[in-house]
Amino acid sequence: MKLSIFFFLFLIPCICLSDKLFLNEKIQKNFEQKYIKNEKSFSSGSMGIGLVRSFETKGKKICIYNTVKEQIKKSLNLKLTLDCPLTLDN
């Protein structure tokens, strides 16, 4: 009896709402399919430092770099540049 009450009160709502829990992930994938173009991944230098990913979205070139402390995202005008610099110094 207690098991059936537990089943109806806890497990059934979890099963019914499981697709709602992953909605953010679906939105992210949908956004990437629509707006991200020309995505490239790079093998970064020693210890994973340097340019790791670049892509184009809404007239901008986005460059993602790994540094020792953090990950840095740099936005460039697509009309002015076609490629991301390999390091942040450039």
N, C-alpha and C positions, 0 to 999 in steps of 0.2 A: 504494500500500500504506500509506504513512504517513498519507495523507489519510483513508483509511477507518478507520484506528485512531483518529485524532484525532476523527473523526465519532462513532464509537461511545463513546469514552471521555469526550468533553466535551459534544458537542451533544445527544445523546440524553438524558443525565441533566438537562441544563438545560431541555429541552422538557418532560420528564416532571414536573419539580419546579417549573415556572413558576407553577402555581396556588398552591403552598405559599408562594412568595415574597411573594405579595400577600394572604396570609391576614389580616394585621393590618388592611389596608384594608377587607376584607370584614366583619370584626368591627365596625369603626367604623361602617360604613354600616348594619349590622344593628342596632346599639345606637341609632343616631339614629332609625331607623324605628320602633323599639319604644317608646322612652322619651322622646324629645324631642317636645314638643307646643307649639303656638302660637308657632312661631319667626318672628321679625321681624328684618328688616335695616333699618338706618337710614343715611341719608346724613349723615355727620358734618360738623361745621363746618369752619372754615378749617384747612387742612393735615391734614385727616383726624383731628382731635382731637374726642373726645366719645364718646357712645354709638354703637356700630356694630352690635350684635346683642343680641337678648334671646330667651330661650326658657324654657319651663317643663319641669321634670323632677323626678319623685318628690316633689311637694309643695313645691318651691322654685322661685323665679324667679331665673334666672341672667342677669346683665347684664354685657356685655363692653364695656369702654371702651378707646379708644386715647388715650394721653398722648404727650407729647414723648419720654419716655424708654422707655416700655414699654406693654404691653397688660395691663390689670387686669381680673380677673374678680371680680364682686361677687355674693354669694349672698344672696337675701332670702327671708323667709318668705312663701309664697304667700297665706296666710290674712290677713296684715297689709297687703299691698300688691299692687296689680294691675299697675301700670306701673313701669318703671324711670325714675329721674330722668334727665333729658337730660345732666346734667353730674355729675361726682363731688362737687361742692360741696354739692349738695342732699341 
